[in-house]
Amino acid sequence: MEYRTAAQLLQALRAREVSAGELAEQAIRRIESEDRRLNAVVVRDFERARGAARAADAALARGEARPLLGLPMTVKESFNLAGHPSTWGVPGTQKQAVPQDAVAVARLKQAGAVILGKTNVSINLGDWQAYNPVYGVTSNPWDVARTPGGSSGGAAAALAAGYVPLELGSDLAGSLRVPAHFCGVFAHKPTHNLVPPRGHAPPGAPLLSVSPSIDLGVVGPMARSAQDLQLALDVLAGPDAAEATAYALRLPPPRHAALRDYRVLVIDAHPLTPTDDGIRALLAAMAQKLEKAGCQVGRASPLLPDLALLGRTYIKLLMAFIGTAMPQEAYAQAQRRAAALAGDDIGAIGKRSLAASHRDWMQAHFVRNAIAHRWREVFKEWDVVLCPVMPCAAFRHDHRPMDERTVTVNGATLAYDLLPLWSSLATLTGQPATAMPIGLDAAGLPVGMQIIGPYLEDRTTLAFAALAEQAFGGFVAPSAGSATRS
């Protein structure tokens, strides 16, 4: 049952065709037998999972009907799981066990999920690869010489390898969507702050009573089908306890029920980065399929925001965020490098000083608000925007200092720092974006696309992904693809 979807397994559980205990044991056996090769599930909570599975079976026998009752899954290492540390890959934090679950983890458990453990990350969640000094290197199930992506790389690898049907991840610079693209699975970056991030914090951070609103960052699900993303988001979304005293969540329904009714804008060129020809070819093929299915498909729009301005503004705000933990001199150097790579003639935030001032941040934020208005205008004429997730497919492990790394795109060298420019389209203004697989490139590696939608219209991008999956296919197991390596 390793490649059944969450929805299929839940149906089997409710029909009593399989027990929660049996599903947990099957997942545990697969992890124990296969994960020496991949190193995806780095925190194993198998005994508590067995107890949770027994409790789920008893609840099913009583006729209870919770959304995820009895379903085995894992969560990203960076989420607090009571009784275990959340190291974020930082050495010296392995003994700092947390006393309570993150809000998202608690909601999954309340829905009946059986949490088997946690999956590997990049150190401090700051890379598009998944390796760190605490847990080591995670490899891609399609080719163990390549990265599964980051920072939710262990999560994507666990899904692609058939360990579990559902995962919980996070995204600041593509950390949900990039691993999904690299491993051929699905992921959903929700509208900003739709899922409370409380309990998703670096080791040693205080347990806050109210969810912090983390600029750019979100929490969201990963799976092997779009339907499973919808199922998980229904469990995860909604205000945290303190905010729930004032409001409740009511997401609008999808804009359309039939694929042919969608108005689809496809963009495959970015002014600040080249994009691999194989990725553009697969996106073009998807556009043709959508046209044949009856969709209105466009390939340009004067309403689109200036993508170069968007990318530069994103880099400025990203550097302001990640620079809070940097020494001042290192932060200033990182800013200058990011600005130069993005072709910013004005320079990075704080070029006049060693730290970003609130004034600098606010100026970038005002630009962000203007870009958000442009997106609102786009989505008056179009329902979704399709674009690449990354300029390239999964690349080989590269653990050199980050400023020495490059990737190859169409035979040319691209600076590693420019990899998040495609994902920034949705991140900067908090738009929802669903990543889904659309085929294999010439090397037999999976390729995904982003489905970007209007602010707070997460159900539209998820529904479109589900309809496209039904019409054209989605996840393919690595064993069935030509890139599988031993």
MIVO-210917 format. One record per residue: x, y, z of N, C-alpha, C in turn. Coordinates in steps of 0.02 Angstrom, whole numbers, plus 50000, padded with zeros to 5 digits. Example, Ala and Ser with C-alpha at 12.3 -4.5 7.8 and 13.67 -1.06 7.14 Angstrom:
! MIVO-210917
506604971650390506154977550390506604983550390
506424988850354506844994750357506455000250394
//
This chain:
! MIVO-210917
500414993950000500005000050000500435006350000
501095005649986501535011249997501395017249953
501085016349894500965021949850500235023849845
499815021349889499125023749890499115030849919
498615034649898498545041349924498245041149994
498275046750028497965047250094497215045950090
496885048750039496165047650032496005040250023
496395036849983496285029649972496385025650036
496895027250074497035023650136496495025150188
496255031250191495725032850238495075029150220
494935028550157494355024750135494425017450156
495025014650147495145007750167495075006750242
495295011650280495235011350353494505011450374
494115015850345493405016450364493005010350342
493235007150287492895001050264493144994850302
493614995850348493914990450388494274985350344
494534987750287494944983450244495654982750269
495844987450311496514987450341496454991250407
496894989750454496884993150518497414998450521
497335003250567497845008350577498495005150599
498444999950640499044996450662499424993350604
499054990350558499374987250499499714992550456
499384998250445499685003550405500315006250437
500295007150503500885009650538501465004850532
501324998350540501854993450536502144992950465
501714993550415501964993450346502424999350333
502235005250358502645011250349503305010550386
503275008050447503885007150487504365002250453
504094996750428504524991850394504854994850333
504474998850295504755001750235505305006850252
505185010850303505695015650325506325011950347
506235006850388506815003150414507204999650359
506864997350307507204993650254507494998150200
507175003850187507375008050130507755014350148
507685016650211507935023450224508685023750237
509015018150241509745018350244510035021650181
509675020850126509895023550062509745031050056
509195033250087508965040150077509075044650138
509025041950198509085045950260508575051650261
507945049850251507405054850251507085055650320
506925050050353506585050250418507125049750472
507305055450501507885055850546507695055650620
507065056850636506815056150704506255050950702
506335045550738505865039950734505505039150801
504855039850798504435039550858503965033550852
504255027750836503855021950816503425019050873
503695018950933503295015950988502685020251004
502765026851007502175031051018501695030550959
501965029750899501535028950840501125022650845
501435017250869501055011050877500485011850927
500625015550981500085016951029499535021150999
499725026150960499225030450927498815026450877
499135021750843498775017550794498275013050830
498465010250888497995006150926497395010350948
497535016450970496985020950991496535022650931
496845023550873496445025050813495995019150794
496265013150800495855007250784495265006750832
495385008150896494835008050944494315013350928
494545019250907494075024550889493675022750827
494005019750778493655017550718493125012250735
493295007850781492825002650802492215005650836
492315011450869491745014950902491335018950852
491575019450790491205023150740491405030450735
491975032350765492195039350759492395040850687
492335047150668492475049150598492865055650596
493485055250617493925061150612494285061050544
494475066950519494715067450449495315063050432
495785062150479496395058450464496465052250510
495925049850536495945044650588496295038350563
496875036850594497245030750579497775031450524
497845037450495498305038450439499015039550463
499505035450441500205036650460500505042250420
500915046450452501245051950418501855054150457
502265058250428502835061350461502785068950454
503185072450494503205079750492503925082050487
504025087950462504695090950455505025091750523
505685090550526506045090650589505975097250626
505865102650591505835109250621505195110550661
504705106150656504085106950696504175103750764
503925107050815503945104150882503505097950886
503805092450908503455086250921503625084450993
503135084751037503255084151109503685078051125
504195079251167504635073851187505255073151145
505305076951091505885076651046506165083651036
506805084151019507085090751003506875092950934
506875099450924506805102450858507465105950845
507935102450813508615104950808508725109850751
508315109450700508415113250638509115111750610
509395105850628510055103950604510635107250638
510515110850693511035114650728511365110250780
512015109050775512365104850824512295107650895
512265103150944512225105151014511515105951040
511025104850997510325105751018509945099151022
510305093551014509985087051009509635084951074
509825087851131509535085751195509005090651220
508825095551179508335100651199507635098551179
507375093451212506695091051196506175096351212
505675096951169505145101851179504565098651217
504205102551258503675099551299502995098951265
502895102451209502235102251178502285102551103
501765100251070501735100050997501635107050968
501895107950908501705113950869500955113750855
500675119550843499955119950830499765115450771
500155115750718499985111650659500025104250675
500525102150714500585095150733500005093150778
499825097350824499255095950868498615095050828
498515099150777497905098650736497905092050697
498475090050673498515083650638498345077850685
498615078050745498465072850794497725072850813
497455078850824496745079250841496305076450786
496535077050724496165074350667496265066750660
496705063850702496785056650703497415054050670
497855058450645498465056250611498925052650660
499275047650635499765043850674500455046350653
500795050050696501435053150678501995048250692
502335046050639502875041150645503545044250664
503645050550650504275053850664504355060150624
504985062250616505125068550583505645067650527
505605071950477506025071250417506565076750414
507085075350377507695079450379507605086250344
508045090850364508025097750342508735100150327
508775106050297509415109450291509545113350356
510175114650371510335118150433510005124950434
509645126250490509265132450498508765133650442
508585128350407508095128650351508325133350296
508985134350290509235139550246509575137150183
509305131950150509625129350090509105125750048
509255124849983508835120849939509115113749934
509485111749985509705104849994509535102950066
509495096350079509315094050146509905090250176
510325093850212510875090750248511075095250306
511335092350358511555096150416512015091950459
512395094950505512875091150545512555086450595
511925087450611511585083150661511355076650630
511015076950573510695071050544510995068850477
511455072550450511775070550388511395072550325
511535068950271511305070750204510705066450183
510185069650157509625066150128509695066150052
509545060450021509615059749948508935059249914
508945060549850508335060449809508175053249788
507555050849799507385044049778507455042849703
507445048049663507535047249591508265046149572
508725048749612509435048149598509795050149663
510095045249697510385046649762510995051249758
511255052449699511805057249691511545064449691
510885065249692510585071949688510205073649752
510115080049763509745082349821508995081549810
508605080349863507875080449857507595087549862
508035092449871507805099249882507815101049956
507645107249970507635109450040507195115750046
507025117450106507255113950165506825107950185
506245107150154505815101350169506005095350126
506665094150120506905088950075506755081950100
506835080750165506675074150192505935072550183
505515077550188504795076550179504635074250109
504915077650058504785075849989505065068949973
505665067350000505965060849988505535055250018
505275056350079504845051350112504215050050072
503935055250042503335054350000503505050549936
504035052749902504205049649837504425042449846
504715040749905504935033949918504375029449942
503785032249953503215028149973503195026350047
503545030250089503525028850160502845030750190
502615036750174502005039450202501625043050146
500965044150155500575047650103500515055150115
500725057550173500595064550190501175067150232
501335073550223501875076750260501695083950276
502035086550327501955093450348502625096950338
502625102650301503235106350288503135113750298
503635117550277503605124850283503955127950223
503855134450213504095137750152504225145050165
504845147150152505035154150154505335156350088
505725151850058506045153249994505965147349948
505365144349950505215138549907505295131849942
505335131750008505505125650044504985120150042
504365121650022503865116550006503885114849932
503895119949891503805119049819504425116249785
505025118349807505635115849775505725108349785
505675105649847505725098349855505175094649817
504575097449814504045094149775504245093749702
504515099049675504755099249606505325094349595
505795094049640506375089649633506195082249640
505685080749678505515073749692504875071349658
504545075749621503955073649583503335072649625
503245076649679502655076049721502285082749722
501765083149762501345089149768501505092849833
501405099449831501455103449892501015109649885
500805112149942500405118249940500685123449988
500895129149959501075134950000500445139050011
500175138950072499545142450083499625150050080
499065153450076499055160650086499405162150153
499775167550154500175169150213499735169350277
499975166050328499665165850395499015161950397
498865158150344498255154050345498315148350395
498915145650402499045140250450499495143150504
499295142750568499705145750621500395142650625
500925146750630501605144150633501855142950704
501435144050755501675143250824501935136150836
502525135750864502835129250874503285127150818
503375131550769503855130450715504375135950723
504865134650766505345139750784506025136650798
506565140350791507235137650801507325134950872
507805130450883507905127650950508065133151000
507745132551058507855137451111507385143351108
506995144051055506525149551050505965148651101
505705154051129505175153351179504535150551148
504155146851188503515144251165503005149851173
502825152951118502385158751120501665156751129
501275160851164500565159451174500155161651115
500425166051073500065168451014500515167150954
500225165150898500615163850838500975170150815
501635169750804501975175350773501815175650699
501745181550672501655182250600502335183050568
502605177550541503275177450513503245180250442
503605185650428503595188550362503845183450311
503465182450258503605178050201503495170650216
503595168350277503575161250293502875158550304
502765152250283502125148850292502235141650312
501705138450334501685131250351501165128050305
501335122150276500855119050230500985111650220
500525108250185500565101050174500935099050111
501175092750110501465089650051501145082750045
501065080349983500725073949972500895071349902
500575065849884500655063149817500035064249774
499565068249797498985069949757498715076649781
498385080149735498085086649753497515085749802
497125080349795496575079149841496825078649913
497405075449922497685074849989497905081550018
498145085949975498315092749998497695096250024
497145095549988496515098750010496295095850077
496345089250084496155085950146496565088550204
497215089250194497655091550248497535098950264
497445103050212497335110150225496705111350266
496185107450254495575108050292495695106850367
496185102550382496355101250452496795106750480
497265109250441497775113750465497565121050469
497145123250423496995130350415496535132850470
496615139250485496185142550534496575146150586
496275151150618496635155250666496865151350727
497415153650757497655150750819497175152750876
497265149650934496775150250988496615157551005
497125161651015496995168551036496635172450981
496815171250918496485174750863495775172250852
495645166050869494975163150857494445166350901
494645170250951494145173850991493805179250950
494105181250894493835186750855493585184650786
493855179350757493645177750689493705170250676
493335168050625493365161150602493545161150528
493835155750505494045155250436493465153150391
493395156450334492905154350284493215155650215
493585150750191493885151450126493355151050071
493425155150019492945154549964493025148049927
492495145649894492555139449855492975140649793
493165135249758493545136049695493145140249646
493485143749604493145148049554492735143949505
492965137849490492615133649440492635126349462
492155122649438492125115449452492395111249394
492425114149334492665110449275493305113649250
493775109449228494415111849203494335116749145
493865115349101493775119349040493575126549055
493325127849115493095134549132493645139149159
494235136449170494775140449198495115144849146
495265150949167495665155649127496375155249155
496845153149112497515151349135498035155649101
498435159149140498995163049114499635159049127
500025157849074500645153849079501235158449066
501715158549112502325162549102502925157949113
503425158349069503995153849074504665157349068
504665164049067505285167849061505315172849118
505905173249150506015177949205506595182549186
506535189049197507055193649175507715193049213
507705189949273508305189549314508645182749314
508325177749282508625171149282508435167349219
508885163449190508685158849136508305153049166
507935149449124507565143549147507705137849098
507825132049125508015126349084507515125049029
507775123648969507335122548911506865116648921
507105111448957506675105648969506085107349013
506185111749062505635113949105505135118049065
505395122549024504945126748983504555122548933
504875117248906504535112948858503955109148892
504065106748953503525103148988502965107849007
503135114049025502615118949041502225120748978
502565121348921502225122748858501765117048839
501985110848851501565105148836500945105148880
501015107148943500435107648987499955112948961
500215118548939499785123848911499385121348851
499705117448808499355114648750498805109848771
498955105748821498445101048846497845104848875
497985110248910497445114148939497015117348885
497335119848833496955122648777496505117448745
496765111448735496365106048706495785104148752
495885105048817495355103448865494835108948870
494945114448834494445119848833494615125948874
495185125948908495375131848948495545137748903
495425143648929495685149748897496405150548922
496885150248878497595150348897497925156448866
498255160348908498645166048884499375165148903
499815168448865500525167748878500875174448892
500475179548900500745186148919500155190348943
500305195248985499795199849008500115206349030
499845212049007500115218449029499965219849102
499525215849132499345216849202499865214149250
500295209649227500775206449272501215211549306
501395210249369501895214549401502565214149365
502975219149375503655219149349504035213749387
504205208249352504505202549386505215204049412
505565208449379506225210449404506165214349469
505695219049471505575222849532505335218249588
504895213649570504645208849619505215204849649
505655202249605506215198149629506685202049673
506845208149654507305212249694506995214049761
506355215549761506025217249824506005211149871
505865205449841505865199249880506555198049912
507085198849873507765197649900507905202449957
507695208649950507805213550004507445211450068
506815209450062506435207550122506675200850150
506885196350106507165190050129507805191250168
508245195450142508865196850177508735200350243
508245204650245508065207950308507845202850360
507495197650336507245192450382507805188050406
508185185050359508695180250380509285183750412
509365190250398509935193950427509865195350500
509275194250529509185195550600509625191150643
509825185350617510245180750655510985181150635
511145185650589511835186150564512225191550602
512875190650610513295196250632513235201850581
513305208050604513175213750560513605213750498
514245212350505514685212650447514505207350396
514345201250420514145195850375513495197550340
513045200750376512405202750347512505207850292
512935212850304513055217950254513365214850191
513825210050200514135206750143513625202750104
513185199150140512675195150106512185199650067
512015205350096511585210150061511885212449995
512515214249999512855216849939512885211549885
513025205349905513065199849856512375198749825
511855198549866511175197349840510975202849792
511135209049810510955214649766511325214249700
511965212649703512355212249641512095206649596
511935200949625511695195349585511025196849552
510615200649586509965202349559509995208349512
510575211149503510645216949458510325223149485
510345224049551510025229749583510505235649583
510375240549542510815246349537510785250649600
510225250549634510155254649694510545251549752
510605244949752510945241549806510455238349854
510715234449899510295230849947510065235350002
509585232750041509375236350100509975237550145
510015243350174510535244550223511225245550192
511265247250127511925248150096512315253750130
511945258350159512265264050192512485262350263
512275256650288512445254850357512545247350360
512685244750419512805237550427512175233750445
511615236950451510995233450468510415236950432
509895233050416509305235950384508915240050435
508765246050418508355250250463507615248650451
507205250550498506485249550489506245253750429
506555259550418506375263750361506495259950296
507085256650291507245252750230506725247250219
506565243750273506085238250268505405240950246
505195246650274504545249350257504525251650184
505075254250159505075256250088504985250150043
505315244650060505215238550022504505235950030
504235236650089503545234350103503035238350062
503155244850053502705248850012502715246449940
503305244549915503345241749848502965235149845
503035231149897502665224849900501905226149896
501655231149930500945232649927500715234449857
501145238149821500975239949752500965233749707
501435229149719501445222849680500835218649696
500625218549759500015214849778499405217549740
499385224149731498825227049692498845224649620
499445224249591499505221749523499245214649517
499405210449567499145203549566498385203449570
498095207949609497355208149612497065209749544
497395214149507497165215749440497235209649393
497795206049400497895200049359497325195149369
497135194049432496645188849447495925191149436
495835197149411495175199049385495075196149315
495615195249279495565192649210495765185349205
496155182849253496405176049251496255172649318
496145166149315495995162449376496625159749410
497095157449371497725154949397498295156949351
498895157249380499505158549341499965152549349
500175149749293500635144049294501345146449277
501835143849314502525145649301502985140349330
503625140449315504095135649345504155136649420
504415131449453504585131849524505305134149532
505745131549489506465132949492506735133349421
507325136349413507625136649346507875129949321
507945124849366508255118549347507915112849384
508055106749362507835100749398508335099249454
508215093849490508645092049547509375091549525
509815094749564510525094749548510905090349596
511525089149581511935084649622512105087949689
512195083749740512395086349805512995091049798
512945096649832513495101649830513525104949898
514025103149938514055105550007514625110550017
514845113649963515325119049970515005125050003
515405130050025515105136250049514605138949998
514055141750022513505143449977513715148549924
514155153149942514335158149892514805155449838
515025149149845515435146049793515025141449748
514405140349764513995135549726513685138849664
513605134849613513245136849553512845130949528
512365132249484512025126849448512075128449373
511965123249333512015124149261511315124249231
511175129349192510525130149159510665131449085
510435126949043510545127448970511275128348953
511705124848990512415125148976512775131049006
512415135649037512725141549067512715140949143
513145144749175513205144549248512745149749279
512365147549329511905151949365512105152149439
512135158049468512295158749539511765155449582
511985151849632511535148149677511025152749711
511235158849725510805163549761510175165449722
510185164449656509615166449615509085161049607
509185155349640508705149849632508005151449656
507885155749706507195156749729506785161849690
507035164349634506675169749600505995167549575
505935161449549505275159249526504805158349585
505045155449639504595154449697504395161049729
504805166249719504645172749750504005175849722
503795173749662503195176649633502595176149679
502525170349712501965169449758502145171449829
502785170849847502975171949917502935179249937
503165183749895503225190749915502575193549941
502025192249907501385195149926500905190249959
501175184449979500775179750018500245175949979
500335175449912499845171949871499875164349884
499325160749876499355153449878499675150749815
500045145249821500365142149763500395134649774
500125130949728500145123649730500655121149680
501115116849702501605113749658501375106749640
501405105049575501215098349554501695095849501
501805089249496502245086549444501905086749376
502315088249324502025088549256502405084149206
502895080249229503245075849184503975075049203
504345071549159505055070349169505445073949114
506035076549132506445079849081506855074749042
507295077049000507675072548957508135067948996
508325070049057508745065849099508335061049142
507665061249134507235056949173507095059349243
507215065849255507095068749321506415072249322
506065072149379505405075249383505445082849377
504915085549350504835092849343504145094749368
504105100049406503465102549430503315109449405
502705111649416502515118549401502165121449462
502175128049466501785131649516501115133749488
500605133149528499935135749512499805141349563
499875147549541499805153249586499095155849580
498795157549636498105159849635498005166349674
497395168849675497245175049710497305174149786
497485179549819497555179549892496925176749925
497035171949970496515168550008496065163949966
496225162949902495845158349861496235151849851
496445148949908496835142749907496435137049874
495785137049884495385131549856495395131649779
495515137449750495545137849677496175134549650
496755135949679497365132649654497355125149667
497085123249724497045116049741496565112449695
495995115549681495505112449636495785111849566
496125117049543496425116749476496935111149472
497355110549524497845105149525497515098349522
496975097549560496615091149560496315089549492
496035094549459495735093549393496275091949341
496845095549345497395094149298497685087249310
497725085249373497975078549390497505073149361
496855074149369496375069349342496415068849267
496525074549234496525074649161497185072149131
497745073849163498395072649131498875068449172
498685066549233499135062649274499525066949322
499835063649371500215067349422500825063549444
500815061149506501395057749535501545051249499
502185050149487502445043849460502985041449508
502955035249529503445032549576504135032249543
504665033849581505345033749552505525027049519
505265021549546505425015049517505155014249447
504645018449429504355018149362504675023249315
505145027349342505455032449301506155030449279
506385033749227507025031649197507625034149236
507525038449287508105041449321508305037649383
507945032349402508095028949465508815026249464
509175027549517509865025149524509915020549585
510405016349586510525012149645511005015749692
//
